Amino acid sequence: MIKNHIIMIVNAVVLIALGVYGYFTSGSPTALIAPAIGLILFILSFPTKKENNTMAHIAVVLTLIASIAFIVIGFRRGNAMVIGMGIFTFVCFDLYVLNFILRKRQRDLNKAGK
């Protein structure tokens, strides 16, 4: 399974790239919201790599909120790129949760085996 901090970095790069592209094509400063979220996720990936669970949970909640916001705003504005960012971010959220579940099961199995 892919580590959560790697998923976080990939999501951050996608949000930054598409947000900057959206800013230069539309000129709207609201397009910079996605790169700001991407930057925050990128910064949170470092403590997550070092097994800081608090920062990992903050990143997961931020990812969920961002994905819902991007999907809703994308549909309201009819912007396929924003919808795509929302779907990609939601897939990353799903991968985070799947990783948490798998790690929990592995810990439980290790405890039961002792």
Number of C-alpha atoms within 10 A of each C-alpha: 7 9 12 24 22 15 20 30 19 17 25 24 17 18 26 22 15 19 25 19 15 19 18 13 10 11 12 10 12 11 20 20 17 25 21 15 20 25 18 15 28 21 16 22 23 17 14 22 16 11 13 13 12 12 19 24 16 13 25 22 13 15 26 18 15 21 24 16 15 25 23 15 15 18 13 10 11 11 13 12 15 25 22 16 22 26 16 18 27 21 17 21 25 15 19 23 15 14 16 15 12 13 12 12 12 12 12 11 11 10 9 8 7 5
